[in-house]
C-alpha cells in the first residue's frame, strides 16, 4: 500500500523560511510543526494545511506527495 509523504522541508528551503517563523505565522507550536515537517504524524488538519500553504504561497500538492509501494 502506498503512503502520503510530506515534503514541507523542501518547500521551506525553497521559500527560505525557518521552522520557528513558519510555526509562528501558521499559529501552531514548533514541536507540532517539526513533527509535520519530519513526517512523524498520521493526520494533519485541513485548516493547518491551508494555513501552511497560505504562508508559503504554495498548493497542497507542493507539500504532499503520494509514494507507491516501490518508491
MIVO-951201 format. One record per atom (N, C-alpha, C): x, y, z; residue in one letter; residue number from 1; chain. Coordinates in steps of 0.1 Angstrom, whole numbers, plus 5000, padded with zeros to 4 digits. Example, Ala and Ser with C-alpha at 12.3 -4.5 7.8 and 13.67 -1.06 7.14 Angstrom:
BEGIN
NODE   east   north     up   rest    nr   kette
NODE   5132    4943   5078      a     1       A
NODE   5123    4955   5078      a     1       A
NODE   5132    4967   5078      a     1       A
NODE   5128    4978   5071      s     2       A
NODE   5137    4989   5071      s     2       A
NODE   5129    5000   5079      s     2       A
***
This chain:
BEGIN
NODE   east   north     up   rest    nr   kette
NODE   5008    4988   5000      x     1       A
NODE   5000    5000   5000      x     1       A
NODE   5009    5012   5000      x     1       A
NODE   5005    5022   4992      x     2       A
NODE   5013    5035   4991      x     2       A
NODE   5010    5043   5004      x     2       A
NODE   5017    5054   5004      x     3       A
NODE   5015    5064   5015      x     3       A
NODE   5017    5078   5011      x     3       A
NODE   5012    5087   5019      x     4       A
NODE   5013    5101   5016      x     4       A
NODE   5026    5106   5024      x     4       A
NODE   5035    5113   5017      x     5       A
NODE   5047    5118   5024      x     5       A
NODE   5046    5134   5023      x     5       A
NODE   5050    5140   5034      x     6       A
NODE   5050    5154   5035      x     6       A
NODE   5064    5159   5030      x     6       A
NODE   5064    5169   5021      x     7       A
NODE   5076    5175   5016      x     7       A
NODE   5077    5189   5021      x     7       A
NODE   5073    5192   5033      x     8       A
NODE   5073    5205   5038      x     8       A
NODE   5088    5210   5039      x     8       A
NODE   5097    5202   5043      x     9       A
NODE   5111    5206   5045      x     9       A
NODE   5116    5212   5032      x     9       A
NODE   5113    5206   5020      x    10       A
NODE   5117    5210   5007      x    10       A
NODE   5112    5224   5004      x    10       A
NODE   5099    5226   5007      x    11       A
NODE   5092    5239   5004      x    11       A
NODE   5098    5250   5013      x    11       A
NODE   5101    5246   5026      x    12       A
NODE   5106    5256   5035      x    12       A
NODE   5120    5261   5030      x    12       A
NODE   5128    5252   5025      x    13       A
NODE   5141    5256   5020      x    13       A
NODE   5139    5265   5007      x    13       A
NODE   5130    5261   4999      x    14       A
NODE   5128    5269   4987      x    14       A
NODE   5123    5283   4990      x    14       A
NODE   5115    5284   5001      x    15       A
NODE   5109    5297   5005      x    15       A
NODE   5118    5305   5015      x    15       A
NODE   5129    5298   5019      x    16       A
NODE   5139    5304   5028      x    16       A
NODE   5132    5308   5041      x    16       A
NODE   5124    5299   5047      x    17       A
NODE   5117    5302   5060      x    17       A
NODE   5121    5292   5070      x    17       A
NODE   5123    5297   5082      x    18       A
NODE   5127    5288   5093      x    18       A
NODE   5115    5281   5099      x    18       A
NODE   5117    5271   5107      x    19       A
NODE   5107    5264   5114      x    19       A
NODE   5100    5273   5124      x    19       A
NODE   5108    5281   5131      x    20       A
NODE   5102    5290   5141      x    20       A
NODE   5093    5300   5135      x    20       A
NODE   5098    5306   5123      x    21       A
NODE   5090    5316   5117      x    21       A
NODE   5077    5311   5111      x    21       A
NODE   5078    5299   5105      x    22       A
NODE   5066    5293   5099      x    22       A
NODE   5056    5289   5110      x    22       A
NODE   5061    5283   5120      x    23       A
NODE   5052    5279   5131      x    23       A
NODE   5045    5292   5137      x    23       A
NODE   5052    5303   5139      x    24       A
NODE   5046    5315   5144      x    24       A
NODE   5035    5320   5135      x    24       A
NODE   5038    5321   5122      x    25       A
NODE   5029    5326   5112      x    25       A
NODE   5017    5317   5110      x    25       A
NODE   5019    5304   5111      x    26       A
NODE   5007    5295   5109      x    26       A
NODE   4999    5294   5122      x    26       A
NODE   5005    5296   5133      x    27       A
NODE   4998    5296   5146      x    27       A
NODE   4998    5282   5153      x    27       A
NODE   5009    5275   5151      x    28       A
NODE   5010    5262   5158      x    28       A
NODE   5023    5261   5165      x    28       A
NODE   5025    5252   5173      x    29       A
NODE   5037    5251   5181      x    29       A
NODE   5049    5246   5172      x    29       A
NODE   5061    5250   5176      x    30       A
NODE   5073    5245   5169      x    30       A
NODE   5073    5230   5169      x    30       A
NODE   5070    5224   5181      x    31       A
NODE   5070    5209   5182      x    31       A
NODE   5061    5203   5172      x    31       A
NODE   5048    5208   5171      x    32       A
NODE   5039    5202   5161      x    32       A
NODE   5043    5204   5147      x    32       A
NODE   5048    5216   5144      x    33       A
NODE   5053    5218   5130      x    33       A
NODE   5065    5209   5127      x    33       A
NODE   5074    5207   5137      x    34       A
NODE   5085    5198   5134      x    34       A
NODE   5081    5184   5131      x    34       A
NODE   5070    5179   5138      x    35       A
NODE   5065    5166   5136      x    35       A
NODE   5059    5165   5122      x    35       A
NODE   5052    5175   5117      x    36       A
NODE   5047    5176   5104      x    36       A
NODE   5059    5176   5094      x    36       A
NODE   5068    5184   5096      x    37       A
NODE   5080    5185   5087      x    37       A
NODE   5088    5172   5086      x    37       A
NODE   5089    5165   5096      x    38       A
NODE   5096    5153   5096      x    38       A
NODE   5088    5140   5095      x    38       A
NODE   5076    5141   5090      x    39       A
NODE   5067    5130   5087      x    39       A
NODE   5064    5121   5099      x    39       A
NODE   5063    5127   5110      x    40       A
NODE   5061    5120   5123      x    40       A
NODE   5046    5120   5127      x    40       A
NODE   5037    5124   5118      x    41       A
NODE   5023    5125   5121      x    41       A
NODE   5015    5115   5111      x    41       A
NODE   5003    5111   5116      x    42       A
NODE   4995    5103   5108      x    42       A
NODE   4983    5111   5103      x    42       A
NODE   4981    5123   5107      x    43       A
NODE   4970    5131   5103      x    43       A
NODE   4974    5146   5104      x    43       A
NODE   4969    5154   5095      x    44       A
NODE   4971    5169   5096      x    44       A
NODE   4957    5175   5093      x    44       A
NODE   4953    5185   5101      x    45       A
NODE   4940    5192   5098      x    45       A
NODE   4941    5200   5085      x    45       A
NODE   4930    5200   5078      x    46       A
NODE   4929    5208   5066      x    46       A
NODE   4932    5222   5069      x    46       A
NODE   4927    5227   5080      x    47       A
NODE   4929    5241   5084      x    47       A
NODE   4944    5244   5085      x    47       A
NODE   4952    5235   5091      x    48       A
NODE   4966    5236   5092      x    48       A
NODE   4973    5236   5079      x    48       A
NODE   4969    5227   5070      x    49       A
NODE   4975    5226   5057      x    49       A
NODE   4972    5239   5049      x    49       A
NODE   4960    5244   5051      x    50       A
NODE   4956    5257   5044      x    50       A
NODE   4964    5268   5049      x    50       A
NODE   4967    5269   5062      x    51       A
NODE   4975    5280   5067      x    51       A
NODE   4989    5279   5063      x    51       A
NODE   4995    5267   5062      x    52       A
NODE   5008    5265   5058      x    52       A
NODE   5009    5269   5043      x    52       A
NODE   5000    5265   5035      x    53       A
NODE   5000    5268   5021      x    53       A
NODE   4999    5283   5019      x    53       A
NODE   4991    5290   5027      x    54       A
NODE   4989    5304   5026      x    54       A
NODE   5002    5311   5029      x    54       A
NODE   5009    5307   5040      x    55       A
NODE   5021    5314   5044      x    55       A
NODE   5032    5311   5033      x    55       A
NODE   5033    5299   5028      x    56       A
NODE   5044    5295   5019      x    56       A
NODE   5040    5299   5004      x    56       A
NODE   5028    5304   5002      x    57       A
NODE   5023    5307   4989      x    57       A
NODE   5025    5295   4979      x    57       A
NODE   5019    5284   4983      x    58       A
NODE   5020    5272   4975      x    58       A
NODE   5007    5264   4975      x    58       A
NODE   5006    5254   4968      x    59       A
NODE   4994    5245   4967      x    59       A
NODE   4997    5233   4976      x    59       A
NODE   4986    5226   4980      x    60       A
NODE   4988    5214   4989      x    60       A
NODE   4996    5204   4982      x    60       A
NODE   4995    5202   4969      x    61       A
NODE   5003    5193   4961      x    61       A
NODE   5018    5196   4961      x    61       A
NODE   5021    5208   4965      x    62       A
NODE   5035    5211   4966      x    62       A
NODE   5042    5205   4978      x    62       A
NODE   5034    5202   4988      x    63       A
NODE   5039    5197   5001      x    63       A
NODE   5035    5183   5004      x    63       A
NODE   5025    5178   4997      x    64       A
NODE   5021    5164   4999      x    64       A
NODE   5024    5156   4986      x    64       A
NODE   5029    5144   4988      x    65       A
NODE   5033    5135   4977      x    65       A
NODE   5028    5121   4980      x    65       A
NODE   5023    5115   4970      x    66       A
NODE   5019    5101   4971      x    66       A
NODE   5030    5092   4966      x    66       A
NODE   5035    5083   4975      x    67       A
NODE   5045    5073   4971      x    67       A
NODE   5039    5059   4971      x    67       A
NODE   5040    5053   4960      x    68       A
NODE   5036    5039   4959      x    68       A
NODE   5045    5029   4966      x    68       A
NODE   5041    5016   4965      x    69       A
NODE   5049    5006   4972      x    69       A
NODE   5063    5006   4968      x    69       A
NODE   5067    5008   4956      x    70       A
NODE   5081    5006   4952      x    70       A
NODE   5089    5019   4953      x    70       A
NODE   5083    5029   4959      x    71       A
NODE   5091    5042   4960      x    71       A
NODE   5096    5044   4974      x    71       A
***
